[in-house]
Amino acid sequence: MSTAEAGRGPRLVPVRAADGRVGWSLVAANGRRLAAAVRSYRSDRELASGICELLAERAVLRFVLSQREDRLWIWTAHLPARSTRAGAGGGEAVARSARGYLRRDQCRQSVAAFRQGADHVQRLRRLAGGAFPSSAW
């Protein structure tokens, strides 16, 4: 993948809140937000750790599609459960759709776009030796 190709793909954009906490958005090459972090992090180091976990577990994320009260479809991505203990739950929610969709199939397409975007960011990270290059961040 050339530098020009890398610059055209999706990238992670840090989002800092007024209270100093930080999250992320996955933004497509055309500038449209594809997804956002469900939680916020206390520091850039904690954010990087959370993103590393998301990227490492991206193949086994569980996606839940649901309808909001306004009847728009949204998705939420969950990490796999870390415990074999009965009743441990289905894993932590880590990402969500950046917007709602009129139809369920559009929401499913958004999941596919998120997966492709996460794969792209992981490829950039691998090319940068495990760091987050400016083209992905």
PyRosetta script that sets phi, psi and omega in degrees:
from pyrosetta import init, pose_from_sequence

init()
pose = pose_from_sequence("MSTAEAGRGPRLVPVRAADGRVGWSLVAANGRRLAAAVRSYRSDRELASGICELLAERAVLRFVLSQREDRLWIWTAHLPARSTRAGAGGGEAVARSARGYLRRDQCRQSVAAFRQGADHVQRLRRLAGGAFPSSAW")
pose.set_psi(1, 123.6)
pose.set_omega(1, -179.7)
pose.set_phi(2, -78.6)
pose.set_psi(2, 166.9)
pose.set_omega(2, 178.2)
pose.set_phi(3, -61.6)
pose.set_psi(3, -37.9)
pose.set_omega(3, 179.3)
pose.set_phi(4, -64.5)
pose.set_psi(4, -41.6)
pose.set_omega(4, 178.5)
pose.set_phi(5, -65.0)
pose.set_psi(5, -40.2)
pose.set_omega(5, -179.0)
pose.set_phi(6, -62.7)
pose.set_psi(6, -39.8)
pose.set_omega(6, -178.5)
pose.set_phi(7, -68.2)
pose.set_psi(7, -19.7)
pose.set_omega(7, -177.7)
pose.set_phi(8, -89.6)
pose.set_psi(8, -12.2)
pose.set_omega(8, -175.1)
pose.set_phi(9, -87.8)
pose.set_psi(9, -179.0)
pose.set_omega(9, 177.1)
pose.set_phi(10, -61.7)
pose.set_psi(10, 156.5)
pose.set_omega(10, 178.3)
pose.set_phi(11, -146.6)
pose.set_psi(11, 156.7)
pose.set_omega(11, 174.5)
pose.set_phi(12, -89.3)
pose.set_psi(12, 134.7)
pose.set_omega(12, 180.0)
pose.set_phi(13, -121.0)
pose.set_psi(13, 122.5)
pose.set_omega(13, 177.2)
pose.set_phi(14, -69.5)
pose.set_psi(14, 143.5)
pose.set_omega(14, 179.7)
pose.set_phi(15, -125.8)
pose.set_psi(15, 115.0)
pose.set_omega(15, -177.9)
pose.set_phi(16, -100.0)
pose.set_psi(16, 130.4)
pose.set_omega(16, 179.0)
pose.set_phi(17, -87.3)
pose.set_psi(17, 165.8)
pose.set_omega(17, -179.7)
pose.set_phi(18, -60.3)
pose.set_psi(18, -29.4)
pose.set_omega(18, -179.0)
pose.set_phi(19, -83.7)
pose.set_psi(19, 4.1)
pose.set_omega(19, 177.7)
pose.set_phi(20, 92.4)
pose.set_psi(20, -11.6)
pose.set_omega(20, 177.7)
pose.set_phi(21, -71.9)
pose.set_psi(21, 157.5)
pose.set_omega(21, -175.5)
pose.set_phi(22, -130.9)
pose.set_psi(22, 144.8)
pose.set_omega(22, 176.1)
pose.set_phi(23, -132.6)
pose.set_psi(23, -160.2)
pose.set_omega(23, 179.2)
pose.set_phi(24, -147.1)
pose.set_psi(24, 158.6)
pose.set_omega(24, 169.2)
pose.set_phi(25, -129.6)
pose.set_psi(25, 143.4)
pose.set_omega(25, 171.3)
pose.set_phi(26, -96.6)
pose.set_psi(26, 120.8)
pose.set_omega(26, -174.3)
pose.set_phi(27, -116.0)
pose.set_psi(27, 131.4)
pose.set_omega(27, 178.6)
pose.set_phi(28, -71.4)
pose.set_psi(28, 166.3)
pose.set_omega(28, 180.0)
pose.set_phi(29, -57.9)
pose.set_psi(29, -29.8)
pose.set_omega(29, -179.6)
pose.set_phi(30, -84.7)
pose.set_psi(30, 3.4)
pose.set_omega(30, 177.3)
pose.set_phi(31, 93.2)
pose.set_psi(31, -6.1)
pose.set_omega(31, 179.8)
pose.set_phi(32, -77.4)
pose.set_psi(32, 133.8)
pose.set_omega(32, 177.1)
pose.set_phi(33, -71.6)
pose.set_psi(33, 129.0)
pose.set_omega(33, 178.8)
pose.set_phi(34, -97.1)
pose.set_psi(34, -36.4)
pose.set_omega(34, -175.2)
pose.set_phi(35, -158.2)
pose.set_psi(35, 165.8)
pose.set_omega(35, 177.6)
pose.set_phi(36, -140.9)
pose.set_psi(36, 156.1)
pose.set_omega(36, 175.9)
pose.set_phi(37, -67.3)
pose.set_psi(37, 143.9)
pose.set_omega(37, 176.3)
pose.set_phi(38, -78.6)
pose.set_psi(38, -37.0)
pose.set_omega(38, -178.3)
pose.set_phi(39, -112.8)
pose.set_psi(39, 165.2)
pose.set_omega(39, 174.3)
pose.set_phi(40, -111.6)
pose.set_psi(40, 159.5)
pose.set_omega(40, -173.5)
pose.set_phi(41, -118.6)
pose.set_psi(41, 152.2)
pose.set_omega(41, -177.2)
pose.set_phi(42, -75.3)
pose.set_psi(42, -25.4)
pose.set_omega(42, -175.6)
pose.set_phi(43, -148.1)
pose.set_psi(43, 166.2)
pose.set_omega(43, 176.9)
pose.set_phi(44, -64.2)
pose.set_psi(44, -35.5)
pose.set_omega(44, 178.7)
pose.set_phi(45, -64.5)
pose.set_psi(45, -43.4)
pose.set_omega(45, 178.0)
pose.set_phi(46, -65.1)
pose.set_psi(46, -38.9)
pose.set_omega(46, 176.9)
pose.set_phi(47, -61.0)
pose.set_psi(47, -48.4)
pose.set_omega(47, -179.8)
pose.set_phi(48, -59.7)
pose.set_psi(48, -39.7)
pose.set_omega(48, 178.3)
pose.set_phi(49, -64.2)
pose.set_psi(49, -43.1)
pose.set_omega(49, 178.4)
pose.set_phi(50, -64.1)
pose.set_psi(50, -39.4)
pose.set_omega(50, 178.6)
pose.set_phi(51, -67.8)
pose.set_psi(51, -41.0)
pose.set_omega(51, 177.9)
pose.set_phi(52, -58.6)
pose.set_psi(52, -42.6)
pose.set_omega(52, 178.4)
pose.set_phi(53, -64.6)
pose.set_psi(53, -44.3)
pose.set_omega(53, 178.5)
pose.set_phi(54, -58.3)
pose.set_psi(54, -47.1)
pose.set_omega(54, -178.6)
pose.set_phi(55, -67.2)
pose.set_psi(55, -39.0)
pose.set_omega(55, 179.7)
pose.set_phi(56, -66.6)
pose.set_psi(56, -32.9)
pose.set_omega(56, -176.2)
pose.set_phi(57, -99.8)
pose.set_psi(57, 7.9)
pose.set_omega(57, -171.7)
pose.set_phi(58, -58.7)
pose.set_psi(58, -30.0)
pose.set_omega(58, -178.3)
pose.set_phi(59, -72.8)
pose.set_psi(59, -22.0)
pose.set_omega(59, -176.6)
pose.set_phi(60, -114.3)
pose.set_psi(60, 14.2)
pose.set_omega(60, 175.8)
pose.set_phi(61, -62.3)
pose.set_psi(61, 144.5)
pose.set_omega(61, 176.0)
pose.set_phi(62, -104.8)
pose.set_psi(62, 125.8)
pose.set_omega(62, -178.2)
pose.set_phi(63, -104.5)
pose.set_psi(63, 131.4)
pose.set_omega(63, 178.2)
pose.set_phi(64, -115.8)
pose.set_psi(64, 121.7)
pose.set_omega(64, 176.2)
pose.set_phi(65, -98.9)
pose.set_psi(65, 137.0)
pose.set_omega(65, 180.0)
pose.set_phi(66, -150.6)
pose.set_psi(66, 167.1)
pose.set_omega(66, 177.5)
pose.set_phi(67, -108.6)
pose.set_psi(67, 135.8)
pose.set_omega(67, 175.4)
pose.set_phi(68, -80.1)
pose.set_psi(68, 176.6)
pose.set_omega(68, 178.7)
pose.set_phi(69, -61.8)
pose.set_psi(69, -28.9)
pose.set_omega(69, 179.0)
pose.set_phi(70, -83.6)
pose.set_psi(70, 9.2)
pose.set_omega(70, 175.5)
pose.set_phi(71, 74.0)
pose.set_psi(71, 8.2)
pose.set_omega(71, 175.4)
pose.set_phi(72, -83.1)
pose.set_psi(72, 143.9)
pose.set_omega(72, 179.7)
pose.set_phi(73, -86.0)
pose.set_psi(73, 138.0)
pose.set_omega(73, 176.7)
pose.set_phi(74, -135.0)
pose.set_psi(74, 162.6)
pose.set_omega(74, 174.6)
pose.set_phi(75, -128.3)
pose.set_psi(75, 154.1)
pose.set_omega(75, 174.6)
pose.set_phi(76, -133.5)
pose.set_psi(76, 134.6)
pose.set_omega(76, 178.5)
pose.set_phi(77, -101.2)
pose.set_psi(77, 134.2)
pose.set_omega(77, -178.3)
pose.set_phi(78, -120.1)
pose.set_psi(78, 138.1)
pose.set_omega(78, 172.0)
pose.set_phi(79, -68.3)
pose.set_psi(79, 156.5)
pose.set_omega(79, 176.3)
pose.set_phi(80, -66.2)
pose.set_psi(80, 152.5)
pose.set_omega(80, 177.9)
pose.set_phi(81, -62.3)
pose.set_psi(81, 141.6)
pose.set_omega(81, -177.8)
pose.set_phi(82, -99.5)
pose.set_psi(82, 0.8)
pose.set_omega(82, -174.9)
pose.set_phi(83, -130.0)
pose.set_psi(83, 145.7)
pose.set_omega(83, 174.4)
pose.set_phi(84, -94.7)
pose.set_psi(84, 1.1)
pose.set_omega(84, 179.6)
pose.set_phi(85, -63.4)
pose.set_psi(85, 135.3)
pose.set_omega(85, 179.0)
pose.set_phi(86, -58.2)
pose.set_psi(86, 134.1)
pose.set_omega(86, 178.3)
pose.set_phi(87, 77.1)
pose.set_psi(87, 16.9)
pose.set_omega(87, -176.1)
pose.set_phi(88, -72.9)
pose.set_psi(88, -15.9)
pose.set_omega(88, 179.3)
pose.set_phi(89, 97.2)
pose.set_psi(89, 174.4)
pose.set_omega(89, -173.1)
pose.set_phi(90, -98.9)
pose.set_psi(90, 17.6)
pose.set_omega(90, 179.3)
pose.set_phi(91, 97.7)
pose.set_psi(91, 160.1)
pose.set_omega(91, -175.9)
pose.set_phi(92, -79.4)
pose.set_psi(92, 137.9)
pose.set_omega(92, 174.0)
pose.set_phi(93, -73.8)
pose.set_psi(93, 130.4)
pose.set_omega(93, -176.2)
pose.set_phi(94, -122.6)
pose.set_psi(94, -23.2)
pose.set_omega(94, -178.4)
pose.set_phi(95, -145.6)
pose.set_psi(95, 157.0)
pose.set_omega(95, 178.5)
pose.set_phi(96, -144.4)
pose.set_psi(96, 159.8)
pose.set_omega(96, 176.9)
pose.set_phi(97, -63.2)
pose.set_psi(97, 147.0)
pose.set_omega(97, -177.9)
pose.set_phi(98, -77.5)
pose.set_psi(98, -15.7)
pose.set_omega(98, 179.9)
pose.set_phi(99, -154.4)
pose.set_psi(99, 173.7)
pose.set_omega(99, 176.2)
pose.set_phi(100, -94.4)
pose.set_psi(100, 158.4)
pose.set_omega(100, -176.8)
pose.set_phi(101, -124.9)
pose.set_psi(101, 145.4)
pose.set_omega(101, -179.0)
pose.set_phi(102, -69.1)
pose.set_psi(102, -34.3)
pose.set_omega(102, -176.5)
pose.set_phi(103, -123.4)
pose.set_psi(103, 150.9)
pose.set_omega(103, 179.8)
pose.set_phi(104, -60.7)
pose.set_psi(104, -39.9)
pose.set_omega(104, -179.0)
pose.set_phi(105, -65.2)
pose.set_psi(105, -33.5)
pose.set_omega(105, 175.5)
pose.set_phi(106, -65.1)
pose.set_psi(106, -37.9)
pose.set_omega(106, 178.0)
pose.set_phi(107, -64.9)
pose.set_psi(107, -42.8)
pose.set_omega(107, 177.0)
pose.set_phi(108, -62.5)
pose.set_psi(108, -38.5)
pose.set_omega(108, 176.6)
pose.set_phi(109, -63.9)
pose.set_psi(109, -34.9)
pose.set_omega(109, 177.0)
pose.set_phi(110, -65.5)
pose.set_psi(110, -38.0)
pose.set_omega(110, 175.2)
pose.set_phi(111, -60.5)
pose.set_psi(111, -45.4)
pose.set_omega(111, 179.6)
pose.set_phi(112, -62.4)
pose.set_psi(112, -40.7)
pose.set_omega(112, 178.3)
pose.set_phi(113, -64.5)
pose.set_psi(113, -38.9)
pose.set_omega(113, 176.9)
pose.set_phi(114, -62.7)
pose.set_psi(114, -46.3)
pose.set_omega(114, 179.6)
pose.set_phi(115, -59.3)
pose.set_psi(115, -45.3)
pose.set_omega(115, 179.0)
pose.set_phi(116, -63.8)
pose.set_psi(116, -40.6)
pose.set_omega(116, 178.4)
pose.set_phi(117, -64.0)
pose.set_psi(117, -42.8)
pose.set_omega(117, 178.5)
pose.set_phi(118, -64.7)
pose.set_psi(118, -39.1)
pose.set_omega(118, 176.6)
pose.set_phi(119, -61.9)
pose.set_psi(119, -42.1)
pose.set_omega(119, 179.8)
pose.set_phi(120, -62.8)
pose.set_psi(120, -46.5)
pose.set_omega(120, 179.7)
pose.set_phi(121, -62.2)
pose.set_psi(121, -39.8)
pose.set_omega(121, 178.8)
pose.set_phi(122, -65.0)
pose.set_psi(122, -39.8)
pose.set_omega(122, 176.8)
pose.set_phi(123, -61.3)
pose.set_psi(123, -43.7)
pose.set_omega(123, 178.0)
pose.set_phi(124, -61.5)
pose.set_psi(124, -42.0)
pose.set_omega(124, -179.8)
pose.set_phi(125, -64.0)
pose.set_psi(125, -42.3)
pose.set_omega(125, 178.8)
pose.set_phi(126, -62.9)
pose.set_psi(126, -41.8)
pose.set_omega(126, 178.4)
pose.set_phi(127, -63.9)
pose.set_psi(127, -29.3)
pose.set_omega(127, -179.7)
pose.set_phi(128, -88.9)
pose.set_psi(128, 10.7)
pose.set_omega(128, 178.3)
pose.set_phi(129, 74.6)
pose.set_psi(129, 28.2)
pose.set_omega(129, 176.4)
pose.set_phi(130, 98.1)
pose.set_psi(130, -10.2)
pose.set_omega(130, 178.1)
pose.set_phi(131, -86.5)
pose.set_psi(131, 171.9)
pose.set_omega(131, 175.2)
pose.set_phi(132, -98.0)
pose.set_psi(132, 103.8)
pose.set_omega(132, 180.0)
pose.set_phi(133, -68.1)
pose.set_psi(133, 155.9)
pose.set_omega(133, -179.1)
pose.set_phi(134, -60.8)
pose.set_psi(134, -26.7)
pose.set_omega(134, 179.2)
pose.set_phi(135, -71.0)
pose.set_psi(135, -20.9)
pose.set_omega(135, 178.6)
pose.set_phi(136, -100.2)
pose.set_psi(136, -20.6)
pose.set_omega(136, -171.8)
pose.set_phi(137, -110.0)
pose.dump_pdb("model.pdb")
